[in-house]
Amino acid sequence: MTTISSKMLISDILKIDVGTVPIFLENGMHCLGCPSARGESLEDACMAHGIDPTKLVKELNDYLENNA
């Protein structure tokens, strides 16, 4: 199983599992289709949106663990 880190690019996370999209949307990241947003690290995107990256990383990893 791949483990998500805050340093990963959003596009790489989406490639791992497109099922992560709802998690991003629920956390206020509605710009996943934007080319520049897909090139951002998760940490950078969290900073731009005022989101706790640790919380989002945990949610993403929990999802991947439960849907492997």
C-alpha positions in Angstrom: 0.0 0.0 0.0 1.2 3.5 -0.8 1.4 6.0 2.1 0.4 9.6 1.4 2.7 12.3 2.7 2.2 16.1 2.7 5.1 16.5 0.3 3.3 14.5 -2.5 1.8 16.2 -5.5 -2.0 16.3 -5.6 -1.9 14.8 -9.1 0.2 11.8 -7.8 -2.3 11.2 -5.0 -5.2 11.3 -7.5 -3.3 8.8 -9.7 -2.9 6.4 -6.7 -6.7 6.4 -6.2 -9.3 8.6 -7.8 -11.5 7.7 -4.9 -9.7 10.3 -2.8 -11.5 13.1 -4.7 -14.4 13.3 -2.2 -12.0 13.7 0.6 -10.3 16.7 -1.1 -13.8 18.2 -1.8 -15.0 17.6 1.7 -12.0 19.5 3.0 -12.6 22.5 0.8 -10.3 21.7 -2.1 -12.6 22.2 -5.0 -10.0 23.1 -7.6 -8.6 19.6 -8.3 -9.1 20.0 -12.1 -7.0 23.2 -12.2 -3.6 22.4 -13.9 -1.7 24.5 -11.4 -3.4 22.9 -8.4 -2.6 19.4 -9.6 1.1 20.4 -9.6 1.0 21.6 -6.0 2.2 19.5 -3.1 -0.5 18.6 -0.6 1.2 20.7 2.0 1.2 23.8 -0.3 -2.4 23.3 -1.2 -3.4 22.9 2.5 -1.5 26.2 3.3 -3.4 28.0 0.5 -6.7 26.7 1.7 -6.1 27.0 5.5 -6.4 23.3 6.0 -4.4 21.2 8.5 -2.2 19.0 6.3 -1.8 16.4 9.1 -5.5 15.9 9.3 -5.9 15.6 5.6 -3.0 13.2 5.3 -4.5 11.0 8.0 -7.9 11.0 6.2 -6.3 10.1 2.9 -4.2 7.3 4.4 -7.2 6.0 6.4 -9.2 5.8 3.1 -6.4 4.0 1.3 -6.0 1.5 4.1 -9.7 0.8 4.3 -10.1 0.5 0.5 -7.0 -1.5 -0.4 
